[in-house]
Amino acid sequence: ALETMPTPRSESSSSSSDASDGGDRDQDEAEGGPRPAKRGRFAVPSCVTCLFEGLSESGRAALADAVEVRVRIGKGIRLRILEASPEQQGRLVEQAVDEAASSSSGPGALEPPPSSAPQLDPYGSALWPSALVLSQAVVAHAAAFRSAKAKPSSAGAPATGLSQVEPELQLLELGAGCGLAALTAATLGLNVLATDFRDLPLELLAASARRHGLGARLKTELFDICDLSVPLPAADLVMASDVLYDRQTAIAMAERVAEARRRGSVVLVADCGRPNRDVFLGTLRRILKTEDTVDGLDFNCHGVAVQRVDDSASSFCRKVSVDILELPQNGPAQAFVNMVEPAVCIRPATVGLASLVESTCWTTAETERLRIQKWLSNHSSMDQGGNARMLSDQNQNMPFHT
């Protein structure tokens, strides 16, 4: 039931033309908890905004310098995703670090700085492993939808995800970033609205869609998950990946999932073990506590994403386990993702195994671990078993949760 990717085509000059489209390319392998406040907006740095304004040559050059990541979702589905160049990612990361440092309690402070990643988000400028497995789940739901169209369910048959949806299927991706899942859905003939709260990721995604001839099916729109005063755009399926880094966003995402379920949308959320998954699940369970979906509500669909450098057999690779929350539960994604070969993304050797922002996250996680270790060493004593025990008069002052 799967469709192959349309042949990439070059674009004529336009306001959002991609300068790297200079010819055809070969197909390569490739409400219980607190409601979060509206997120503050920070100006996109001029080094980014100037890249996409009007018909300037600098805007086209920026897209030409973007990194092309080849992706294999499954048999017959090979895509090329654009992510920001390492130089652009570096500038965004530097800005985020500078802003976070300025909001901390001062030089040498032990407390971690306030979580500011969502406001200063450089992460949408690159492709992340969770998006690969989410894309496989989209393939499963697209196949189920086609099957339902060909042979409608009997009146007494139980609802199974998209099998009950009308023929004109609309998908919504939240926090889309580079938009691999959205692009996969459009490749399969579905209508998609990809959203993010930053312009840069959506510009990269729009360019990727044009390169694949999918501009008519894939639309982009600015949308902030955390601004709960704005309702979700209409969709039969709502999906997201790697949106649980930050506590504020995790709580907001639970609200959005509940909002989608109440109006009858199918939901897919992919995550590879981010710090606030439990916050997300706890909030969602409280919100849905009177509904049947609470029983066993968890990330029960498991897949693997593979990151490679070039496409040689000897190429070093990294495998990342990714879990998916699928609602309604026991839908078509669970069996399909467990059965298919892992999805693979292949970066050029000049870039390396992972994007710069992902590598930065690894470094940041290790730095944070050392900071927590230092804090504990100054605010704990050792019990007889050699384990750290928090001093009773310090418990209330611990600046973070572990």
For each residue, the residues with C-beta under 8 A, 3 or more apart:
1: 142 143 146 147
2: 74 75 76 77 139 142 143 188
3: 76 187 188 189
4: 76 77 78
5: 27 77 78 79 187 212
6: 187 212 213 214
7: 24 27 213
8: 21 24 25 80 211 212 213
9: 21 24 211 213
10: 21 22 23 24
11: 14 17 18 21 210 211
12: 17
13: 17 55
14: 11 17 55
15: 54 55
16: 52 59 203 206 207 210
17: 11 12 13 14 21 60
18: 11 21 60 63 64 82 207 210 211
19: 22 60 61 63 64
20: 63 64 66 68 211
21: 8 9 10 11 17 18 210 211
22: 10 19
23: 10
24: 7 8 9 10
25: 8 28 80
26:
27: 5 7 78
28: 25 70 78 80 311 346
29: 70 72 78 311 346
30: 70 71 72 78 79 80 311 344 345 346
31: 35 255 258 286 287
32: 282 283 285 286 287 289
33: 251 254 279 282 283 286 287
34: 251
35: 31 228 251 255
36: 39 226 228 248 249 251 252 255
37: 226 248
38: 224 226 227 228 229
39: 36 118 119 197 224 226 227 248
40: 119
41: 119
42: 99 119 120
43:
44: 48 49 198 199 200
45: 48 49 91 92 95
46: 49 50
47: 50 51 88 91
48: 44 45 51 52 88 91 92 199 200
49: 44 45 46 52 53 199
50: 46 47 53 56 58 59
51: 47 48 58 59 61 62 63 88 200 203
52: 16 48 49 59 62 199 200 203
53: 49 50 56 59
54: 15 59
55: 13 14 15 59
56: 50 53 59 60
57: 60 61
58: 50 51 61 62
59: 16 50 51 52 53 54 55 56 62 63
60: 17 18 19 56 57 63 64
61: 19 51 57 58 64 65
62: 51 52 58 59 65 66 85 88
63: 18 19 20 51 59 60 66 82 203 204 207
64: 18 19 20 60 61
65: 61 62 85 87 88
66: 20 62 63 82 83 84 85 204 207
67: 82 83 84 85 86 347 348 351 355
68: 20 80 81 82 348
69: 80 81 82 83 127 345 346 347
70: 28 29 30 78 79 80 311 345 346
71: 30 78 79 80 81 127 132 135 180 343 344 345 346
72: 29 30 77 78 343 344 345 346
73: 77 78 79 132 135 136 139 184 343
74: 2 77 136 139 340 341 343
75: 2
76: 2 3 4
77: 2 4 5 72 73 74 139 184 187 188
78: 4 5 27 28 29 30 70 71 72 73
79: 5 30 70 71 73 180 183 184 187 208 212
80: 8 25 28 30 68 69 70 71 208 211 212
81: 68 69 71 127 178 179 180 183 208 345
82: 18 63 66 67 68 69 178 204 205 207 208 211
83: 66 67 69 89 125 126 127 178 204 355
84: 66 67 88 89 92 125 126 200 204
85: 62 65 66 67 88 89
86: 67 89 90 351 355 356
87: 65 90 91
88: 47 48 51 62 65 84 85 91 92 125 200
89: 83 84 85 86 92 93 122 125 126 355 356 357
90: 86 87 93 94 356
91: 45 47 48 87 88 94 95
92: 45 48 84 88 89 95 96 120 122 125 200 357
93: 89 90 96 97 122 356 357 360
94: 90 91 97 98
95: 45 91 92 98 99 120 122
96: 92 93 99 100 116 117 120 121 122
97: 93 94 100 101
98: 94 95 101 102
99: 42 95 96 102 103 116 119 120
100: 96 97 103 104 113 114 116 120
101: 97 98 104 113
102: 98 99
103: 99 100 113 114 116
104: 100 101 109 111 112 113 114
105: 109 111 113
106: 109
107:
108:
109: 104 105 106
110: 371 374 375 378 399
111: 104 105 375 399 400
112: 104 368 371 399 400
113: 100 101 103 104 105 116
114: 100 103 104
115: 118 246 247 248
116: 96 99 100 103 113 119 120
117: 96 120 121 123 245 246
118: 39 115 121 197 226 245 246 248 249
119: 39 40 41 42 99 116
120: 42 92 95 96 99 100 116 117
121: 96 117 118 124 197 198
122: 89 92 93 95 96 125 357
123: 117 126 128 177 242 245 357 361
124: 121 175 176 177 178 196 198 200 201
125: 83 84 88 89 92 122 177 178 200 201 204 355 357
126: 83 84 89 123 177 178 355 356 357 358
127: 69 71 81 83 131 177 178 180 345 355
128: 123 131 177 241 242 355 358
129: 132 133 272 305 307 320 322 345
130: 133 134 241 242 270 271 272 305 320 322
131: 127 128 134 135 177 178 180 181 241 242 270
132: 71 73 129 135 136 180 303 305 306 322 342 343 344 345
133: 129 130 136 137 241 270 303 304 305 322 324 337 343
134: 130 131 137 138 180 181 239 240 241 268 270 322 324
135: 71 73 131 132 138 139 180 181 184 343
136: 73 74 132 133 139 140 303 333 336 337 340 343
137: 133 134 140 141 239 268 270 301 303 324 326 333 336 337
138: 134 135 141 142 171 181 184 185 188 237 239 268
139: 2 73 74 77 135 136 142 143 184 188 336
140: 136 137 143 144 331 332 333 335 336 337
141: 137 138 144 145 161 162 237 266 268 331 332 333
142: 1 2 138 139 145 146 185 188 189 190
143: 1 2 139 140 146 147 332 336
144: 140 141 147 148 160 161 162 163 331 332
145: 141 142 148 149 162 163 165 169 190
146: 1 142 143 149 150
147: 1 143 144 150 151 163
148: 144 145 151 152 153 162 163 164 165
149: 145 146 152 167
150: 146 147
151: 147 148
152: 148 149
153: 148 157 160 163 164
154: 157
155:
156:
157: 153 154 160
158:
159: 163 164 328
160: 144 153 157 163 164 328 331 332
161: 141 144 164 266 326 328 331 332 333
162: 141 144 145 148 165 169 236 237 266 332
163: 144 145 147 148 153 159 160
164: 148 153 159 160 161
165: 145 148 162 169 236 237 266
166: 169 236
167: 149
168: 191
169: 145 162 165 166 190 191 236 237
170: 190 191 192 193 234 235 236 237
171: 138 182 185 190 191 192 193 235 236 237 238 239
172: 192 193 195 232 233 234 235 237 238 239 265
173: 176 179 181 182 185 192 193 194 195 239 240
174: 195 223 225 232 238 239 240 243 253 256
175: 124 195 196 197 225 240 241 242 243 249
176: 124 173 179 181 182 194 195 196 201 202 205 220
177: 123 124 125 126 127 128 131 196 201 205 242
178: 81 82 83 124 125 126 127 131 201 204 205 208
179: 81 173 176 182 183 194 201 202 204 205 208 209 218 220
180: 71 79 81 127 131 132 134 135 183 184
181: 131 134 135 138 173 176 184 185 239 241
182: 171 173 176 179 185 186 192 193 194 205 218
183: 79 81 179 180 186 187 205 208 209 212 214 218
184: 73 77 79 135 138 139 180 181 187 188
185: 138 142 171 173 181 182 188 190 192 218
186: 182 183 189 190 191 192 209 212 214 217 218
187: 3 5 6 77 79 183 184 212 214
188: 2 3 77 138 139 142 184 185
189: 3 142 186 217
190: 142 145 169 170 171 185 186 217
191: 168 169 170 171 186 217
192: 170 171 172 173 182 185 186 217 218 219
193: 170 171 172 173 182 219 220 221 233 235
194: 173 176 179 182 202 205 218 219 220 221
195: 172 173 174 175 176 202 220 221 222 223 233
196: 124 175 176 177 201 202 220 222 223
197: 39 118 121 175 222 223 224 225
198: 44 121 124 201 202 222
199: 44 48 49 52 202 203 222
200: 44 48 51 52 84 88 92 124 125 203 204
201: 124 125 176 177 178 179 196 198 204 205
202: 176 179 194 195 196 198 199 205 206 220 221 222
203: 16 51 52 63 199 200 206 207
204: 63 66 82 83 84 125 178 179 200 201 207 208
205: 82 176 177 178 179 182 183 194 201 202 208 209 218 220
206: 16 202 203 209 210 215 218 220
207: 16 18 63 66 82 203 204 210 211
208: 79 80 81 82 178 179 183 204 205 211 212
209: 179 183 186 205 206 212 214 215 217 218
210: 11 16 18 21 206 207 213 214 215
211: 8 9 11 18 20 21 80 82 207 208
212: 5 6 8 79 80 183 186 187 208 209
213: 6 7 8 9 210
214: 6 183 186 187 209 210 217 218
215: 206 209 210 218
216:
217: 186 189 190 191 192 209 214
218: 179 182 183 185 186 192 194 205 206 209 214 215
219: 192 193 194
220: 176 179 193 194 195 196 202 205 206
221: 193 194 195 202 233
222: 195 196 197 198 199 202
223: 174 195 196 197 230 233
224: 38 39 197 227 230
225: 174 175 197 240 243 249 252 253 256
226: 36 37 38 39 118 248 249 252
227: 38 39 224 230
228: 35 36 38 252 255
229: 38
230: 223 224 227
231: 259
232: 172 174 235 238 256 259 260
233: 172 193 195 221 223
234: 170 172
235: 170 171 172 193 232 238 260 265
236: 162 165 166 169 170 171 265 266
237: 138 141 162 165 169 170 171 172 265 266 267 268
238: 171 172 174 232 235 256 257 260 265 266 267 268
239: 134 137 138 171 172 173 174 181 267 268 269 270
240: 134 173 174 175 225 243 253 268 269 270
241: 128 130 131 133 134 175 181 269 270 271
242: 123 128 130 131 175 177 245 270 271 272 274
243: 174 175 225 240 249 250 253 269 271
244: 249 250 253 271 274 275 276 277 279 280
245: 117 118 123 242 249 250 274 275 276
246: 115 117 118 249 250 276
247: 115 250 251 276 279
248: 36 37 39 115 118 226 251 252
249: 36 118 175 225 226 243 244 245 246 252 253 276
250: 243 244 245 246 247 253 254 274 276 277 279 280 283
251: 33 34 35 36 247 248 254 255 279 280 283
252: 36 225 226 228 248 249 255 256
253: 174 225 240 243 244 249 250 256 257 269 280
254: 33 250 251 257 258 280 281 283 284 287
255: 31 35 36 228 251 252 258 259 283 287
256: 174 225 232 238 252 253 259 260
257: 238 253 254 260 261 267 269 284 325 327
258: 31 254 255 261 262 284 287 288
259: 231 232 255 256 262 263
260: 232 235 238 256 257 263 265 267
261: 257 258 264 265 267 288 291 293 327
262: 258 259
263: 259 260
264: 261
265: 172 235 236 237 238 260 261
266: 141 161 162 165 236 237 238 326 327 328 331
267: 237 238 239 257 260 261 325 326 327
268: 134 137 138 141 237 238 239 240 324 325 326 333
269: 239 240 241 243 253 257 280 299 324 325
270: 130 131 133 134 137 239 240 241 242 322 323 324
271: 130 241 242 243 244 274 277 299 322 323 324 325
272: 129 130 242 305 320 321 322 323
273: 277 321 323
274: 242 244 245 250 271 277
275: 244 245
276: 244 245 246 247 249 250 279 280
277: 244 250 271 273 274 280 281 299
278: 281 282
279: 33 244 247 250 251 276 282 283
280: 244 250 251 253 254 269 276 277 283 284
281: 254 277 278 284 285 297 298 325
282: 32 33 278 279 285 286
283: 32 33 250 251 254 255 279 280 286 287
284: 254 257 258 280 281 287 288 297
285: 32 281 282 288 289 294 297
286: 31 32 33 282 283 289
287: 31 32 33 254 255 258 283 284
288: 258 261 284 285 291 293 294 297
289: 32 285 286 294
290:
291: 261 288 294
292: 295
293: 261 288 297 327 328 329
294: 285 288 289 291 297
295: 292
296: 300 329
297: 281 284 285 288 293 294 325 327 329
298: 281 325
299: 269 271 277 302 323 324 325
300: 296 323 324 325 326 329 330 334
301: 137 323 324 325 326 333 334 337 338
302: 299 321 322 323 324 337 338
303: 132 133 136 137 321 322 323 324 337 338 342 343
304: 133 319 320 321 322 342 343
305: 129 130 132 133 272 319 320 322 342 343 344 345
306: 132 317 318 319 320 342 343 344 345
307: 129 317 318 319 320 344 345 347 353 354
308: 311 315 316 317 344 345 346 347 353
309: 315 316 317 346 347 348 349 351 352 353
310: 315 346 348 349
311: 28 29 30 70 308 315 346
312: 315
313:
314:
315: 308 309 310 311 312
316: 308 309 353
317: 306 307 308 309 353
318: 306 307 353 354
319: 304 305 306 307 342
320: 129 130 272 304 305 306 307
321: 272 273 302 303 304
322: 129 130 132 133 134 270 271 272 302 303 304 305
323: 270 271 272 273 299 300 301 302 303
324: 133 134 137 268 269 270 271 299 300 301 302 303 333 334 337
325: 257 267 268 269 271 281 297 298 299 300 301
326: 137 161 266 267 268 300 301 329 330 331 333 334
327: 257 261 266 267 293 297 331
328: 159 160 161 266 293 331
329: 293 296 297 300 326
330: 300 326 334
331: 140 141 144 160 161 266 326 327 328 334
332: 140 141 143 144 160 161 162 335 336
333: 136 137 140 141 161 268 301 324 326 336 337
334: 300 301 324 326 330 331 337 338
335: 140 332 338 339
336: 136 137 139 140 143 332 333 339 340
337: 133 136 137 140 301 302 303 324 333 334 340
338: 301 302 303 334 335
339: 335 336
340: 74 136 336 337
341: 74
342: 132 303 304 305 306 319
343: 71 72 73 74 132 133 135 136 303 304 305 306
344: 30 71 72 132 305 306 307 308
345: 30 69 70 71 72 81 127 129 132 305 306 307 308
346: 28 29 30 69 70 71 72 308 309 310 311
347: 67 69 307 308 309 351 352 353 354 355
348: 67 68 309 310 351
349: 309 310 352
350:
351: 67 86 309 347 348 355
352: 309 347 349 359
353: 307 308 309 316 317 318 347
354: 307 318 347 358 359 362
355: 67 83 86 89 125 126 127 128 347 351 358 359
356: 86 89 90 93 126 359 360
357: 89 92 93 122 123 125 126 360 361
358: 126 128 354 355 361 362
359: 352 354 355 356 362 363
360: 93 356 357 363 364
361: 123 357 358 364 365
362: 354 358 359 365 366
363: 359 360 366 367
364: 360 361 367 368
365: 361 362 368 369
366: 362 363 369 370
367: 363 364 370 371
368: 112 364 365 371 372
369: 365 366 372 373
370: 366 367 373 374
371: 110 112 367 368 374 375
372: 368 369 375 376 400 402
373: 369 370 376 377
374: 110 370 371 377 378
375: 110 111 371 372 378 379 398 399
376: 372 373 379 380 388
377: 373 374 380 388
378: 110 374 375
379: 375 376 390 391 394 397 398
380: 376 377 388 389 390 391 394
381: 388 389 391
382: 386 387 388 389
383: 386 387 388 389
384:
385:
386: 382 383
387: 382 383
388: 376 377 380 381 382 383
389: 380 381 382 383
390: 379 380 394 395 398
391: 379 380 381 394 395
392: 395
393:
394: 379 380 390 391 397 398
395: 390 391 392 398
396:
397: 379 394
398: 375 379 390 394 395 401
399: 110 111 112 375
400: 111 112 372
401: 398
402: 372
